[in-house]
Amino acid sequence: GDQVEQSPSALSLHEGTGSALRCNFTTTMRAVQWFQQNSRGSLINLFYLASGTKENGRLKSTFNSKESYSTLHIRDAQLEDSGTYFCALNTGYQNFYFGKGTSLTVIP
Amino acid sequence: GGIITQTPKFLIGQEGQKLTLKCQQNFNHDTMYWYRQDSGKGLRLIYYSITENDLQKGDLSEGYDASREKKSSFSLTVTSAQKNEMAVFLCASKTGYNYAEQFFGPGTRLTVL
């Protein structure tokens, strides 16, 4: 089965609101990377973390190795936040396993 | 900082044709990757390389060859393009023997007629 499960698969948010995206892992977690894929298809690095919490502007990510999950929190959503968000589990120096993504639509 | 470039941006081929995609990075990264992304789906690993002339197969390597000619470049060949195949091929790189983030190029969009 899949090593990385992302939820929800799709999400709609009104501008100014927030939500959390989640990745659950079924294998050893060393680190996780979060990306946003924009409308042009480019993958933008958001966070890479091996423990704890990181924050950048309206985004925050947490890594819980004990319970095998990571979350990406978005607050005060803006139209440019629309896109698909992927998490990738980093299990070894070279190995990354991607989830299937969460498609986010921010509604004016 | 650095950048990853992929050529061509768009690639249209005929069924059965051999097609080559190229990737260059100036991060001086050791490891490079090729992923395939089908429409609306996640990324699947085709090949990766941890150093010049090294090749490691991913889950999706059948139907593809790869070549790491030098540290900065990594090529992918579709050995026989399949009709109606449409996907985006993404190249990535990272530093070598440590836990570190991947960086991605803009992608090559393949269409097979």
Interface residues (C-beta under 8 A of the other chain):
Chain A: R30 A31 Q33 F35 R40 G41 S42 L43 N45 Y48 A50 F86 A88 N90 Y93 Q94 F96 F98 G99 K100 G101
Chain B: T31 Y33 Y35 K41 G42 L43 R44 L45 Y48 I50 Q56 V88 L90 K94 G96 Y97 N98 Y99 A100 E101 Q102 F103 F104 P106 G107 R109
